[in-house]
Amino acid sequence: MNYVHVPFRSWELVSMVRAVVEEAATLASLALFLGMVAIWAHVIATL
Protein backbone atom coordinates (compact mmCIF):
# COMPACT_ATOMS: atom_id res chain seq x y z
CA MET A 1 0.00 0.00 0.00
CA ASN A 2 1.12 3.50 -0.77
CA TYR A 3 0.58 6.09 1.91
CA VAL A 4 0.40 9.78 1.10
CA HIS A 5 2.54 11.83 3.41
CA VAL A 6 0.48 14.54 5.07
CA PRO A 7 2.68 17.33 6.41
CA PHE A 8 0.26 18.25 9.20
CA ARG A 9 -2.10 16.23 11.29
CA SER A 10 -5.59 17.68 11.42
CA TRP A 11 -5.21 18.85 15.01
CA GLU A 12 -1.93 20.60 14.15
CA LEU A 13 -3.60 22.43 11.28
CA VAL A 14 -6.52 23.44 13.49
CA SER A 15 -4.08 24.64 16.14
CA MET A 16 -2.15 26.72 13.59
CA VAL A 17 -5.33 28.26 12.15
CA ARG A 18 -6.56 29.03 15.65
CA ALA A 19 -3.27 30.75 16.50
CA VAL A 20 -3.46 32.88 13.34
CA VAL A 21 -7.07 33.86 14.08
CA GLU A 22 -6.18 34.77 17.66
CA GLU A 23 -3.27 36.92 16.46
CA ALA A 24 -5.50 38.67 13.93
CA ALA A 25 -8.13 39.33 16.61
CA THR A 26 -5.47 40.72 18.94
CA LEU A 27 -4.14 43.07 16.26
CA ALA A 28 -7.66 44.21 15.35
CA SER A 29 -8.44 44.89 19.01
CA LEU A 30 -5.23 46.87 19.43
CA ALA A 31 -5.94 48.90 16.28
CA LEU A 32 -9.46 49.72 17.49
CA PHE A 33 -8.15 50.75 20.91
CA LEU A 34 -5.48 53.02 19.43
CA GLY A 35 -8.05 54.52 17.08
CA MET A 36 -10.35 55.24 20.01
CA VAL A 37 -7.51 56.89 21.93
CA ALA A 38 -6.71 59.05 18.88
CA ILE A 39 -10.36 60.10 18.54
CA TRP A 40 -10.61 61.01 22.23
CA ALA A 41 -7.35 62.94 22.04
CA HIS A 42 -8.78 64.91 19.13
CA VAL A 43 -12.08 65.54 20.96
CA ILE A 44 -10.32 66.68 24.13
CA ALA A 45 -7.99 68.94 22.13
CA THR A 46 -10.94 70.71 20.54
CA LEU A 47 -12.59 71.51 23.88
N, C-alpha and C positions, 0 to 999 in steps of 0.2 A: 504494500500500500504506500502511496505517496501522500505525505502530509505537507500541507502548505504552511510555511512559517508565517505566523502572525506576529508582527513586532510588538504589539501591546495586547495584554489581556483586557477583557472588557472592563473590568473594575479599574485597571490602570488608566484607560482612556476616559472613563467617567470621572475619575479623580482629577485628571489633567484638565478636563473641560470645566469641572467645578472650580478648580483653582483659577482658571482664566476668567470665569464669570465673576468670582469673588473679587479679583483684582480690578476688573472693569467697574464693578459696583462701587468699590472703594474710591477709585479715581473719579467717578461721576459724583459721588457724595462730596468729595473734597472740592471739586470744581464748583458745585452748587453752593457750598459753604463759602468759598472765597468770593464767588459772585455776590452773595448776600452781604458779605462784609463790605465789598466795594460799593454796593448800592447804599447801604446805611452810611458809609463814610461820605458819600456824595450828598445824601439827604441832610446829614448833620452839618456839613460844610455850607449848605445853602441856608441854614437857619440863622 
